[in-house]
Amino acid sequence: LADTGVAAAQAALDALADDAGATPAARRVDALVHLALHLTFVAWANGPLRSLMAGYGGRITEAADAALALDPTWDHGAPLRLKGRFLCQAPWPVRDLDESLALLRRAVEVAPLPLHHLFLGDLLWRRGDADGAIAQWRRVGTAEPDDSTRAANALHREMARLRLEAAGR
């Protein structure tokens, strides 16, 4: 399924390349975000070593960077969220917690969605900032989702609740 998503996103980008002058940037950003997202699924399914050897990290970064260059605020900061989360979760040598922090903070500034707060909290926890993480996880319960994250909002809130419980808060 993830490979099919990669192929579909790449086909969309190839079709848009034939009409680059007249193509709205939003359509290119959409295709690039979906390409990067599906590549993360492929990388996750293949595991860290195989994914590093196959170069998925570079391909994900290339697609995410292209989307960020076109419009980092598209779909309430989806390119910021995608690359920020990827850089937080990726293995060495791709992981970059400093860049992830900048991207996820910007995502929260652009759109304070529950999912953005959840991801920023996870990153802060990983960096050893328990108080910052707890503050972000608490915001998950009060922030309003957008249309693209609304269906999973109950899951995001439950994930934040479980993190708070595990942190003793």
DSSP file with accessible surface (Angstrom, degrees, kcal/mol):
  #  RESIDUE AA STRUCTURE BP1 BP2  ACC     N-H-->O    O-->H-N    N-H-->O    O-->H-N    TCO  KAPPA ALPHA  PHI   PSI    X-CA   Y-CA   Z-CA
    1    1 A L     >        0   0  179      0, 0.0     4,-2.1     0, 0.0     5,-0.1   0.000 360.0 360.0 360.0 -43.5    0.0    0.0    0.0
    2    2 A A  H  >  +     0   0   22      1,-0.2     4,-2.4     2,-0.2    40,-0.2   0.909 360.0  51.9 -65.4 -39.3    2.8    2.4    0.9
    3    3 A D  H  > S+     0   0  110      1,-0.2     4,-2.5     2,-0.2    -1,-0.2   0.892 108.4  51.7 -63.0 -37.7    4.6    1.6   -2.4
    4    4 A T  H  > S+     0   0   96      2,-0.2     4,-2.6     1,-0.2    -1,-0.2   0.897 108.6  51.1 -65.0 -39.1    1.4    2.3   -4.3
    5    5 A G  H  X S+     0   0   11     -4,-2.1     4,-2.6     2,-0.2     5,-0.2   0.902 109.6  49.9 -63.6 -41.0    1.1    5.7   -2.5
    6    6 A V  H  X S+     0   0   18     -4,-2.4     4,-2.7     2,-0.2     5,-0.2   0.943 112.2  47.9 -61.6 -46.4    4.7    6.5   -3.5
    7    7 A A  H  X S+     0   0   60     -4,-2.5     4,-2.6     1,-0.2    -2,-0.2   0.909 112.6  48.4 -62.9 -41.7    4.0    5.6   -7.1
    8    8 A A  H  X S+     0   0   61     -4,-2.6     4,-2.2     2,-0.2    -1,-0.2   0.921 113.2  46.8 -66.1 -43.1    0.8    7.6   -7.2
    9    9 A A  H  X S+     0   0    7     -4,-2.6     4,-2.4     2,-0.2    -2,-0.2   0.914 113.4  48.8 -65.4 -41.1    2.5   10.7   -5.7
   10   10 A Q  H  X S+     0   0   68     -4,-2.7     4,-2.8    -5,-0.2    -2,-0.2   0.910 110.1  51.6 -65.8 -39.8    5.4   10.3   -8.1
   11   11 A A  H  X S+     0   0   57     -4,-2.6     4,-2.5    -5,-0.2    -1,-0.2   0.904 109.6  50.4 -62.5 -39.9    3.0   10.0  -11.1
   12   12 A A  H  X S+     0   0   42     -4,-2.2     4,-2.3     2,-0.2    -2,-0.2   0.925 111.6  47.7 -63.8 -42.7    1.2   13.2   -9.9
   13   13 A L  H  X S+     0   0   12     -4,-2.4     4,-2.0     2,-0.2    -2,-0.2   0.910 111.1  51.0 -64.8 -40.3    4.5   15.0   -9.7
   14   14 A D  H  X S+     0   0   89     -4,-2.8     4,-1.1     1,-0.2    -2,-0.2   0.917 111.3  48.1 -63.5 -41.2    5.5   13.7  -13.1
   15   15 A A  H  < S+     0   0   63     -4,-2.5     3,-0.4     1,-0.2     4,-0.4   0.895 112.0  49.4 -66.3 -38.8    2.2   14.9  -14.6
   16   16 A L  H >< S+     0   0    9     -4,-2.3     3,-1.3     1,-0.2    -1,-0.2   0.824 101.9  63.1 -69.1 -30.9    2.6   18.3  -12.9
   17   17 A A  H >< S+     0   0   56     -4,-2.0     3,-1.1     1,-0.3    -1,-0.2   0.835  96.1  59.1 -64.0 -31.0    6.2   18.7  -14.3
   18   18 A D  T 3< S+     0   0  147     -4,-1.1    -1,-0.3    -3,-0.4    -2,-0.2   0.703 118.1  31.1 -68.4 -18.5    4.8   18.6  -17.8
   19   19 A D  T X> S+     0   0   88     -3,-1.3     4,-1.2    -4,-0.4     3,-0.9  -0.175  76.8 141.4-131.2  38.2    2.7   21.7  -16.9
   20   20 A A  T <4  +     0   0   61     -3,-1.1     3,-0.3     1,-0.3    -2,-0.1   0.826  68.2  56.4 -57.4 -36.2    5.0   23.4  -14.4
   21   21 A G  T 34 S+     0   0   87      1,-0.2    -1,-0.3    -4,-0.2    -2,-0.1   0.865 117.4  32.5 -66.3 -34.1    4.3   26.9  -15.5
   22   22 A A  T <4 S+     0   0   70     -3,-0.9    -1,-0.2    -6,-0.1    -2,-0.2   0.477  92.7 109.2-102.4  -3.1    0.5   26.7  -15.1
   23   23 A T  S  < S-     0   0   14     -4,-1.2     5,-0.0    -3,-0.3     2,-0.0  -0.620  72.0-121.6 -80.6 124.0    0.4   24.3  -12.2
   24   24 A P    >>  -     0   0   71      0, 0.0     4,-1.2     0, 0.0     3,-1.0  -0.372  18.8-126.5 -60.9 139.2   -0.7   25.9   -8.9
   25   25 A A  H 3> S+     0   0   49      1,-0.3     4,-2.9     2,-0.2     5,-0.2   0.848 106.5  65.6 -56.4 -35.1    1.9   25.5   -6.2
   26   26 A A  H 3> S+     0   0   49      1,-0.2     4,-2.5     2,-0.2    -1,-0.3   0.873  99.0  51.9 -59.6 -35.7   -0.7   23.9   -3.9
   27   27 A R  H <> S+     0   0  140     -3,-1.0     4,-2.0     2,-0.2    -1,-0.2   0.893 111.3  46.9 -68.5 -37.0   -1.0   20.9   -6.2
   28   28 A R  H  X S+     0   0   69     -4,-1.2     4,-2.7     2,-0.2    -2,-0.2   0.918 112.2  49.6 -69.3 -42.4    2.8   20.4   -6.2
   29   29 A V  H  X S+     0   0    0     -4,-2.9     4,-3.0     2,-0.2     5,-0.3   0.935 109.7  52.4 -61.5 -44.1    3.0   20.8   -2.4
   30   30 A D  H  X S+     0   0   65     -4,-2.5     4,-2.4    -5,-0.2    -1,-0.2   0.948 112.5  44.3 -55.9 -49.7    0.1   18.2   -2.0
   31   31 A A  H  X S+     0   0    9     -4,-2.0     4,-2.5     1,-0.2    -1,-0.2   0.908 114.3  49.6 -65.2 -40.9    1.9   15.7   -4.2
   32   32 A L  H  X S+     0   0   12     -4,-2.7     4,-2.7     2,-0.2     5,-0.2   0.911 110.8  49.1 -65.7 -41.9    5.3   16.3   -2.5
   33   33 A V  H  X S+     0   0   13     -4,-3.0     4,-2.9     1,-0.2    -2,-0.2   0.930 112.9  47.9 -63.4 -42.6    3.9   15.9    1.0
   34   34 A H  H  X S+     0   0   75     -4,-2.4     4,-2.7    -5,-0.3     5,-0.3   0.896 110.7  51.5 -67.3 -37.0    2.1   12.7   -0.1
   35   35 A L  H  X S+     0   0   13     -4,-2.5     4,-2.3    -5,-0.2    -2,-0.2   0.962 113.4  44.1 -61.1 -50.5    5.3   11.4   -1.7
   36   36 A A  H  X S+     0   0    0     -4,-2.7     4,-1.9     2,-0.2    -2,-0.2   0.919 114.1  50.9 -60.6 -43.7    7.4   12.1    1.5
   37   37 A L  H  X S+     0   0   56     -4,-2.9     4,-1.6     1,-0.2    -2,-0.2   0.945 111.9  45.2 -61.0 -48.3    4.6   10.7    3.7
   38   38 A H  H  X S+     0   0   42     -4,-2.7     4,-2.2     1,-0.2    -1,-0.2   0.864 109.6  56.1 -67.6 -32.7    4.4    7.4    1.8
   39   39 A L  H  X S+     0   0    3     -4,-2.3     4,-2.8    -5,-0.3    -1,-0.2   0.874 104.0  54.1 -64.6 -34.6    8.1    7.1    1.7
   40   40 A T  H  X S+     0   0   28     -4,-1.9     4,-2.7     2,-0.2    -1,-0.2   0.892 107.7  50.6 -65.4 -35.8    8.1    7.3    5.5
   41   41 A F  H  X S+     0   0   93     -4,-1.6     4,-2.4     2,-0.2    -2,-0.2   0.914 111.2  47.7 -65.0 -43.2    5.7    4.4    5.5
   42   42 A V  H  X S+     0   0    4     -4,-2.2     4,-1.7     2,-0.2    -2,-0.2   0.934 113.2  48.6 -62.1 -44.8    8.0    2.4    3.2
   43   43 A A  H  X S+     0   0   16     -4,-2.8     4,-1.2     1,-0.2     8,-0.2   0.919 111.1  49.8 -62.2 -44.3   11.0    3.3    5.4
   44   44 A W  H >< S+     0   0  215     -4,-2.7     3,-0.5     1,-0.2    -1,-0.2   0.924 110.7  50.1 -60.2 -43.7    9.1    2.3    8.5
   45   45 A A  H 3< S+     0   0   73     -4,-2.4    -1,-0.2     1,-0.2    -2,-0.2   0.818 112.9  47.0 -65.9 -29.2    8.1   -1.1    7.0
   46   46 A N  H 3< S-     0   0   48     -4,-1.7     4,-0.4    -5,-0.2    -1,-0.2   0.615 109.5-126.3 -89.1 -14.8   11.7   -1.8    5.9
   47   47 A G    <X  -     0   0   23     -4,-1.2     4,-2.2    -3,-0.5     5,-0.2   0.055  30.9 -70.3  85.6 161.9   13.3   -1.0    9.2
   48   48 A P  H  > S+     0   0   86      0, 0.0     4,-2.6     0, 0.0     5,-0.2   0.910 125.1  43.9 -60.4 -49.3   16.2    1.4    9.9
   49   49 A L  H  > S+     0   0  128      2,-0.2     4,-2.5     1,-0.2     5,-0.2   0.956 116.9  44.1 -66.5 -49.6   19.2   -0.4    8.4
   50   50 A R  H  > S+     0   0  161     -4,-0.4     4,-2.0     1,-0.2    -1,-0.2   0.907 115.2  50.5 -62.0 -38.5   17.5   -1.4    5.2
   51   51 A S  H  X>S+     0   0   10     -4,-2.2     5,-2.0    -8,-0.2     4,-0.7   0.892 110.1  49.2 -68.1 -39.9   16.0    2.1    4.8
   52   52 A L  H ><5S+     0   0   57     -4,-2.6     3,-0.8    -5,-0.2    -2,-0.2   0.932 112.8  47.5 -62.7 -44.4   19.3    3.8    5.4
   53   53 A M  H 3<5S+     0   0  152     -4,-2.5    -2,-0.2     1,-0.2    -1,-0.2   0.848 111.1  51.5 -66.6 -32.5   20.9    1.6    2.8
   54   54 A A  H 3<5S-     0   0   54     -4,-2.0    -1,-0.2    -5,-0.2    -2,-0.2   0.574 111.2-121.6 -81.4 -10.5   18.1    2.2    0.3
   55   55 A G  T <X5 +     0   0   32     -3,-0.8     4,-1.8    -4,-0.7     3,-0.2   0.707  63.4 143.4  80.6  21.1   18.4    6.0    0.7
   56   56 A Y  H  >< +     0   0   40     -5,-2.0     4,-3.0     1,-0.2     5,-0.3   0.876  67.2  60.4 -62.7 -36.1   14.9    6.6    1.9
   57   57 A G  H  > S+     0   0   11     -6,-0.5     4,-2.6     1,-0.2    -1,-0.2   0.925 106.4  46.1 -57.7 -44.8   16.0    9.3    4.3
   58   58 A G  H  > S+     0   0   48      2,-0.2     4,-2.5     1,-0.2    -1,-0.2   0.898 113.6  48.5 -64.8 -40.5   17.4   11.4    1.5
   59   59 A R  H  X S+     0   0  108     -4,-1.8     4,-2.2     2,-0.2     5,-0.2   0.899 112.6  48.0 -67.6 -40.0   14.3   10.9   -0.7
   60   60 A I  H  X S+     0   0    1     -4,-3.0     4,-2.8     2,-0.2     5,-0.2   0.947 113.8  47.4 -64.1 -47.1   12.0   11.8    2.2
   61   61 A T  H  X S+     0   0   34     -4,-2.6     4,-3.1    -5,-0.3     5,-0.2   0.907 110.6  52.3 -61.2 -42.8   14.1   14.9    3.0
   62   62 A E  H  X S+     0   0  145     -4,-2.5     4,-2.0     2,-0.2    -1,-0.2   0.934 113.5  42.8 -60.7 -46.5   14.2   16.0   -0.7
   63   63 A A  H  X S+     0   0    5     -4,-2.2     4,-2.2     2,-0.2    -2,-0.2   0.922 116.4  47.7 -67.4 -43.1   10.4   15.8   -1.1
   64   64 A A  H  X S+     0   0    1     -4,-2.8     4,-2.7     1,-0.2    -2,-0.2   0.917 111.7  50.3 -65.0 -41.8    9.8   17.5    2.3
   65   65 A D  H  X S+     0   0   67     -4,-3.1     4,-2.3    -5,-0.2    -1,-0.2   0.894 109.4  51.1 -63.6 -39.6   12.3   20.2    1.5
   66   66 A A  H  X S+     0   0   39     -4,-2.0     4,-1.6    -5,-0.2    -1,-0.2   0.915 111.6  47.6 -64.2 -40.8   10.7   20.9   -1.9
   67   67 A A  H  X S+     0   0    0     -4,-2.2     4,-2.7     1,-0.2    -2,-0.2   0.926 111.9  50.2 -64.9 -42.9    7.2   21.1   -0.2
   68   68 A L  H  < S+     0   0   29     -4,-2.7    -2,-0.2     1,-0.2    -1,-0.2   0.878 108.0  53.4 -62.4 -38.5    8.6   23.5    2.4
   69   69 A A  H  < S+     0   0   88     -4,-2.3    -1,-0.2     2,-0.2    -2,-0.2   0.853 113.2  43.6 -66.8 -33.0   10.2   25.7   -0.2
   70   70 A L  H  < S-     0   0   73     -4,-1.6    -2,-0.2     1,-0.2    -1,-0.2   0.920 140.2 -22.2 -78.2 -47.0    6.9   26.0   -2.0
   71   71 A D    ><  -     0   0   52     -4,-2.7     3,-1.6    -5,-0.1    -2,-0.2  -0.496  50.3-174.5-168.5  93.6    4.6   26.6    1.0
   72   72 A P  T 3  S+     0   0   31      0, 0.0     8,-0.9     0, 0.0    -4,-0.1   0.737  90.4  54.8 -65.9 -19.5    5.5   25.6    4.5
   73   73 A T  T >> S+     0   0   61      4,-0.1     4,-1.2    -5,-0.1     3,-0.8   0.457  76.3 132.4 -93.7   0.2    2.0   26.6    5.7
   74   74 A W  H <> S+     0   0   42     -3,-1.6     4,-1.9     1,-0.2     3,-0.2  -0.198  79.0   4.8 -54.6 138.6    0.1   24.5    3.2
   75   75 A D  H 34 S-     0   0   57      1,-0.2     3,-0.3     2,-0.2    -1,-0.2   0.909 140.5 -50.1  49.5  52.3   -2.7   22.5    4.9
   76   76 A H  H <4 S-     0   0   92     -3,-0.8    -1,-0.2     1,-0.2    -2,-0.2   0.872 113.9 -43.8  58.5  41.1   -2.2   24.1    8.3
   77   77 A G  H  X S+     0   0    0     -4,-1.2     4,-2.7    -3,-0.2     3,-0.3   0.699  86.3 151.8  83.6  21.5    1.6   23.5    8.3
   78   78 A A  H  X S+     0   0    4     -4,-1.9     4,-3.0    -3,-0.3     5,-0.2   0.883  73.2  51.0 -56.1 -42.1    1.6   19.9    7.0
   79   79 A P  H  > S+     0   0    0      0, 0.0     4,-2.2     0, 0.0     5,-0.3   0.914 112.0  47.9 -63.5 -37.2    5.0   20.2    5.4
   80   80 A L  H  > S+     0   0    4     -8,-0.9     4,-2.5    -3,-0.3     5,-0.2   0.931 114.6  46.0 -63.8 -46.6    6.4   21.5    8.7
   81   81 A R  H  X S+     0   0   33     -4,-2.7     4,-2.7     2,-0.2     5,-0.3   0.925 112.8  50.4 -62.4 -45.3    4.8   18.8   10.7
   82   82 A L  H  X S+     0   0   22     -4,-3.0     4,-2.4    -5,-0.2    -2,-0.2   0.955 116.5  37.9 -63.1 -51.2    5.9   16.0    8.3
   83   83 A K  H  X S+     0   0    8     -4,-2.2     4,-2.8    -5,-0.2     5,-0.2   0.912 116.0  53.8 -70.4 -37.5    9.6   17.0    8.2
   84   84 A G  H  X S+     0   0    0     -4,-2.5     4,-1.3    -5,-0.3    -2,-0.2   0.933 113.0  42.4 -60.5 -45.6    9.7   17.9   11.9
   85   85 A R  H  X S+     0   0   46     -4,-2.7     4,-2.3    -5,-0.2     5,-0.2   0.908 113.2  53.6 -67.7 -41.2    8.2   14.5   13.0
   86   86 A F  H  X S+     0   0   27     -4,-2.4     4,-2.5    -5,-0.3    -2,-0.2   0.942 108.8  47.9 -59.0 -48.0   10.4   12.7   10.5
   87   87 A L  H  < S+     0   0    6     -4,-2.8     9,-1.5     1,-0.2    -1,-0.2   0.783 112.7  50.4 -67.2 -24.2   13.6   14.3   11.8
   88   88 A C  H  < S+     0   0    1     -4,-1.3    -1,-0.2    -5,-0.2    -2,-0.2   0.881 119.9  33.9 -76.0 -39.0   12.6   13.5   15.4
   89   89 A Q  H  < S+     0   0   92     -4,-2.3    -2,-0.2    -5,-0.1    -3,-0.2   0.668  93.6 103.5 -93.7 -20.1   11.8    9.8   14.7
   90   90 A A  S  < S-     0   0    6     -4,-2.5     2,-0.1    -5,-0.2     5,-0.0  -0.272  71.9-115.1 -66.0 151.5   14.5    9.0   12.0
   91   91 A P    >>  -     0   0   46      0, 0.0     3,-1.7     0, 0.0     4,-1.6  -0.346  52.7 -49.7 -78.0 165.6   17.5    7.0   13.1
   92   92 A W  T 34 S+     0   0  212      1,-0.3     4,-0.1     2,-0.2     0, 0.0  -0.437 121.5  31.4 -60.4 142.1   21.1    8.3   13.0
   93   93 A P  T 34 S+     0   0   77      0, 0.0    -1,-0.3     0, 0.0    -3,-0.0  -0.951 126.4  43.9 -95.1   8.9   22.5    9.7   10.8
   94   94 A V  T <4 S+     0   0   35     -3,-1.7    -2,-0.2    -8,-0.0    -4,-0.1   0.855  87.1 102.5 -83.1 -35.3   19.3   11.3    9.5
   95   95 A R     <  +     0   0   98     -4,-1.6     2,-0.3    -6,-0.1    -7,-0.2  -0.170  42.0 174.8 -54.2 136.9   17.8   12.4   12.9
   96   96 A D     >  -     0   0   62     -9,-1.5     4,-2.4   -12,-0.1     5,-0.2  -0.763   9.4-179.5-146.5  93.1   18.2   16.1   13.7
   97   97 A L  H  > S+     0   0   43     -2,-0.3     4,-2.2     1,-0.2     5,-0.1   0.808  82.0  55.2 -68.6 -29.3   16.5   17.1   16.9
   98   98 A D  H  > S+     0   0  109      2,-0.2     4,-2.0     1,-0.2    -1,-0.2   0.946 112.4  41.2 -68.9 -47.4   17.5   20.8   16.6
   99   99 A E  H  > S+     0   0   70      1,-0.2     4,-2.6     2,-0.2     5,-0.2   0.907 113.5  55.1 -66.3 -38.3   15.9   21.2   13.1
  100  100 A S  H  X S+     0   0    0     -4,-2.4     4,-3.0     1,-0.2     5,-0.3   0.926 106.6  51.4 -57.8 -44.0   13.0   19.1   14.2
  101  101 A L  H  X S+     0   0   17     -4,-2.2     4,-2.4     1,-0.2     5,-0.2   0.931 110.4  47.8 -60.6 -46.2   12.4   21.5   17.1
  102  102 A A  H  X S+     0   0   64     -4,-2.0     4,-1.9     1,-0.2    -1,-0.2   0.923 114.9  46.3 -61.8 -43.0   12.5   24.5   14.9
  103  103 A L  H  X S+     0   0   21     -4,-2.6     4,-2.3     2,-0.2    -2,-0.2   0.923 114.1  45.9 -67.6 -45.0   10.1   22.9   12.4
  104  104 A L  H  X S+     0   0    1     -4,-3.0     4,-2.2     2,-0.2    -1,-0.2   0.875 111.6  52.0 -71.0 -34.3    7.6   21.7   15.0
  105  105 A R  H  X S+     0   0  120     -4,-2.4     4,-2.1    -5,-0.3    -1,-0.2   0.917 111.0  48.4 -63.4 -41.2    7.6   25.0   16.9
  106  106 A R  H  X S+     0   0  105     -4,-1.9     4,-2.8    -5,-0.2    -2,-0.2   0.898 108.2  54.5 -65.5 -39.2    6.8   26.7   13.6
  107  107 A A  H  X S+     0   0    0     -4,-2.3     4,-2.8     1,-0.2     6,-0.2   0.927 108.7  48.5 -59.1 -43.4    4.0   24.2   12.9
  108  108 A V  H  < S+     0   0   24     -4,-2.2    -1,-0.2     1,-0.2    -2,-0.2   0.899 112.1  49.5 -64.6 -38.3    2.5   25.1   16.3
  109  109 A E  H  < S+     0   0  145     -4,-2.1    -2,-0.2     1,-0.2    -1,-0.2   0.921 113.8  45.2 -64.9 -43.5    2.8   28.8   15.5
  110  110 A V  H  < S-     0   0   50     -4,-2.8    -2,-0.2     1,-0.3    -1,-0.2   0.914 138.8  -1.8 -66.3 -44.6    1.2   28.3   12.0
  111  111 A A     <  -     0   0    5     -4,-2.8     2,-2.8    -5,-0.2    -1,-0.3  -0.828  63.5-148.1-153.1 104.2   -1.6   26.1   13.3
  112  112 A P        +     0   0   76      0, 0.0    32,-0.3     0, 0.0    -4,-0.1  -0.319  40.7 163.6 -75.5  63.5   -1.9   25.1   17.0
  113  113 A L     >  -     0   0    9     -2,-2.8     4,-2.2    -6,-0.2     5,-0.2  -0.462  51.3-115.9 -79.3 153.6   -3.5   21.8   16.2
  114  114 A P  H  > S+     0   0    0      0, 0.0     4,-2.6     0, 0.0     5,-0.2   0.908 116.9  53.5 -54.1 -42.3   -3.6   18.9   18.7
  115  115 A L  H  > S+     0   0   19      1,-0.2     4,-2.6     2,-0.2     5,-0.2   0.891 107.0  51.0 -63.6 -38.2   -1.4   16.8   16.5
  116  116 A H  H  > S+     0   0    0      2,-0.2     4,-2.5     1,-0.2    -1,-0.2   0.923 111.8  47.1 -64.4 -43.1    1.3   19.6   16.3
  117  117 A H  H  X S+     0   0   11     -4,-2.2     4,-2.7     2,-0.2    -2,-0.2   0.898 111.4  52.1 -64.5 -39.5    1.2   19.8   20.1
  118  118 A L  H  X S+     0   0    1     -4,-2.6     4,-2.4    -5,-0.2    -2,-0.2   0.953 112.8  43.7 -61.2 -49.5    1.5   16.0   20.5
  119  119 A F  H  X S+     0   0   32     -4,-2.6     4,-2.1     2,-0.2    -2,-0.2   0.893 113.9  49.9 -65.8 -40.5    4.5   15.8   18.2
  120  120 A L  H  X S+     0   0    5     -4,-2.5     4,-2.8    -5,-0.2     5,-0.2   0.919 110.4  51.5 -65.0 -40.2    6.2   18.8   19.8
  121  121 A G  H  X S+     0   0    0     -4,-2.7     4,-2.5     1,-0.2    -2,-0.2   0.926 108.6  51.1 -60.7 -43.0    5.6   17.3   23.2
  122  122 A D  H  X S+     0   0   19     -4,-2.4     4,-2.3     1,-0.2    -1,-0.2   0.915 111.7  47.4 -60.7 -43.1    7.2   14.0   22.1
  123  123 A L  H  X S+     0   0    0     -4,-2.1     4,-2.0     2,-0.2    -2,-0.2   0.929 110.9  50.5 -64.9 -45.1   10.2   15.8   20.8
  124  124 A L  H  <>S+     0   0    7     -4,-2.8     5,-2.8     1,-0.2     4,-0.3   0.904 110.4  50.7 -61.1 -40.4   10.6   17.9   23.9
  125  125 A W  H ><5S+     0   0  121     -4,-2.5     3,-1.7     1,-0.2    -1,-0.2   0.941 108.9  51.0 -60.5 -46.3   10.4   14.7   26.0
  126  126 A R  H 3<5S+     0   0  104     -4,-2.3    -1,-0.2     1,-0.3    -2,-0.2   0.847 108.7  52.5 -60.5 -33.0   13.1   13.0   23.8
  127  127 A R  T 3<5S-     0   0  100     -4,-2.0    -1,-0.3    -5,-0.1    -2,-0.2   0.438 123.2-105.5 -83.4  -2.3   15.3   16.1   24.4
  128  128 A G  T < 5S+     0   0   67     -3,-1.7     2,-1.2    -4,-0.3    -3,-0.2   0.556  81.2 129.3  91.7   9.4   14.9   15.8   28.2
  129  129 A D     >< +     0   0   67     -5,-2.8     4,-2.5     1,-0.2     5,-0.2  -0.652  23.7 166.6 -98.3  78.1   12.5   18.8   28.6
  130  130 A A  H  > S+     0   0   37     -2,-1.2     4,-2.8     1,-0.2     5,-0.2   0.906  74.1  50.7 -62.1 -42.5    9.8   17.0   30.7
  131  131 A D  H  > S+     0   0  111      1,-0.2     4,-2.2     2,-0.2    -1,-0.2   0.920 112.2  47.0 -63.7 -42.4    8.0   20.2   31.7
  132  132 A G  H  > S+     0   0   16      2,-0.2     4,-2.1     1,-0.2    -1,-0.2   0.907 113.0  49.6 -63.8 -42.1    7.8   21.5   28.1
  133  133 A A  H  X S+     0   0    0     -4,-2.5     4,-2.8     2,-0.2     5,-0.2   0.938 110.3  49.7 -62.5 -46.5    6.6   18.1   26.9
  134  134 A I  H  X S+     0   0    3     -4,-2.8     4,-2.3     1,-0.2    -2,-0.2   0.911 109.1  52.4 -61.4 -40.9    3.9   17.9   29.6
  135  135 A A  H  X S+     0   0   34     -4,-2.2     4,-1.4    -5,-0.2    -1,-0.2   0.914 112.0  46.1 -61.5 -42.1    2.7   21.5   28.7
  136  136 A Q  H  X S+     0   0   21     -4,-2.1     4,-1.0     2,-0.2    -2,-0.2   0.922 111.1  51.2 -67.9 -43.2    2.4   20.5   25.0
  137  137 A W  H >X S+     0   0    9     -4,-2.8     4,-0.6     1,-0.2     3,-0.5   0.878 107.5  54.1 -63.4 -34.2    0.6   17.2   25.8
  138  138 A R  H >< S+     0   0  133     -4,-2.3     3,-0.8     1,-0.2     4,-0.4   0.864 102.6  57.6 -66.4 -34.7   -1.9   19.1   27.9
  139  139 A R  H >X S+     0   0  110     -4,-1.4     4,-2.4     1,-0.2     3,-0.9   0.745  90.5  72.3 -67.4 -23.1   -2.6   21.5   25.0
  140  140 A V  H << S+     0   0    0     -4,-1.0    -1,-0.2    -3,-0.5    -2,-0.2   0.891  94.7  54.3 -57.7 -37.0   -3.6   18.5   22.9
  141  141 A G  T << S+     0   0   41     -3,-0.8    -1,-0.2    -4,-0.6    -2,-0.2   0.701 118.2  32.0 -72.6 -18.3   -6.8   18.2   25.0
  142  142 A T  T <4 S+     0   0  110     -3,-0.9    -2,-0.2    -4,-0.4    -1,-0.2   0.623  94.8  98.3-114.5 -18.1   -7.9   21.9   24.4
  143  143 A A  S  < S-     0   0   13     -4,-2.4   -30,-0.1     1,-0.1     0, 0.0  -0.386  71.5-122.1 -73.1 152.2   -6.6   22.6   20.9
  144  144 A E        -     0   0  136    -32,-0.3    -1,-0.1    -2,-0.1    -2,-0.1  -0.816  21.7-134.3 -96.6 132.2   -9.0   22.4   18.0
  145  145 A P        -     0   0   11      0, 0.0     2,-0.2     0, 0.0    -1,-0.0  -0.329  15.5-127.4 -75.9 164.5   -8.2   20.1   15.1
  146  146 A D    >>  -     0   0   12    -71,-0.1     4,-1.5   -35,-0.1     3,-0.9  -0.439  37.8 -89.1 -98.2-178.9   -8.5   21.1   11.4
  147  147 A D  T 34 S+     0   0  140      1,-0.2     4,-0.5     2,-0.2     3,-0.1   0.855 125.5  52.2 -62.2 -34.9  -10.5   19.2    8.8
  148  148 A S  T 34 S+     0   0   67      1,-0.2    -1,-0.2     2,-0.1     4,-0.1   0.670 120.2  32.4 -79.6 -14.6   -7.6   16.9    7.9
  149  149 A T  T X4 S+     0   0    8     -3,-0.9     3,-0.7     2,-0.1     4,-0.4   0.468  92.2  93.6-115.1  -4.3   -6.8   15.9   11.5
  150  150 A R  G >< S+     0   0  120     -4,-1.5     3,-1.5     1,-0.2     4,-0.4   0.882  79.5  57.9 -58.9 -41.9  -10.3   15.9   12.9
  151  151 A A  G 3  S+     0   0  111     -4,-0.5     3,-0.2     1,-0.3    -1,-0.2   0.834 113.7  39.0 -62.2 -30.6  -11.0   12.2   12.3
  152  152 A A  G <> S+     0   0   37     -3,-0.7     4,-2.3     1,-0.2     3,-0.3   0.360  85.7 104.0 -99.5   7.1   -8.0   11.1   14.4
  153  153 A N  H <> S+     0   0   20     -3,-1.5     4,-2.6    -4,-0.4     5,-0.2   0.874  76.9  53.9 -61.9 -39.3   -8.4   13.7   17.1
  154  154 A A  H  > S+     0   0   80     -4,-0.4     4,-2.2    -3,-0.2    -1,-0.2   0.912 110.5  48.6 -61.3 -38.4   -9.8   11.3   19.7
  155  155 A L  H  > S+     0   0  105     -3,-0.3     4,-2.7     2,-0.2    -2,-0.2   0.920 109.9  51.3 -66.3 -43.4   -6.8    9.1   19.1
  156  156 A H  H  X S+     0   0   17     -4,-2.3     4,-2.3     1,-0.2    -2,-0.2   0.913 111.2  48.4 -59.9 -42.7   -4.4   12.1   19.5
  157  157 A R  H  X S+     0   0   84     -4,-2.6     4,-2.5     2,-0.2    -1,-0.2   0.898 111.5  49.3 -65.3 -39.4   -6.1   13.1   22.8
  158  158 A E  H  X S+     0   0   79     -4,-2.2     4,-2.6    -5,-0.2    -2,-0.2   0.906 109.6  51.8 -66.9 -39.8   -5.9    9.5   24.1
  159  159 A M  H  X S+     0   0   49     -4,-2.7     4,-2.1     1,-0.2    -2,-0.2   0.924 111.6  47.1 -61.4 -43.3   -2.2    9.4   23.1
  160  160 A A  H  X S+     0   0    3     -4,-2.3     4,-2.7     2,-0.2     5,-0.2   0.915 110.7  52.2 -64.8 -42.0   -1.5   12.6   25.0
  161  161 A R  H  X S+     0   0  110     -4,-2.5     4,-2.6     1,-0.2    -2,-0.2   0.931 110.3  48.3 -60.3 -43.8   -3.5   11.4   28.0
  162  162 A L  H  X S+     0   0   78     -4,-2.6     4,-2.6     2,-0.2    -1,-0.2   0.881 110.9  50.6 -65.1 -37.6   -1.4    8.2   28.1
  163  163 A R  H  X S+     0   0   64     -4,-2.1     4,-1.9     2,-0.2    -1,-0.2   0.919 111.4  48.1 -65.6 -43.0    1.8   10.1   27.9
  164  164 A L  H  <>S+     0   0   25     -4,-2.7     5,-3.3     2,-0.2     4,-0.3   0.916 112.1  49.7 -63.0 -41.7    0.7   12.4   30.7
  165  165 A E  H ><5S+     0   0  124     -4,-2.6     3,-1.4     1,-0.2    -2,-0.2   0.928 110.6  49.2 -62.6 -44.6   -0.2    9.4   32.8
  166  166 A A  H 3<5S+     0   0   92     -4,-2.6    -1,-0.2     1,-0.3    -2,-0.2   0.837 109.4  53.0 -64.6 -31.1    3.1    7.7   32.1
  167  167 A A  T 3<5S-     0   0   25     -4,-1.9    -1,-0.3    -5,-0.2    -2,-0.2   0.467 119.7-112.4 -82.3  -1.4    4.9   11.0   33.1
  168  168 A G  T < 5       0   0   65     -3,-1.4    -3,-0.2    -4,-0.3    -2,-0.1   0.762 360.0 360.0  78.0  26.1    2.9   10.9   36.4
  169  169 A R      <       0   0  140     -5,-3.3    -1,-0.1    -6,-0.2    -3,-0.1  -0.600 360.0 360.0-119.1 360.0    0.9   14.0   35.5
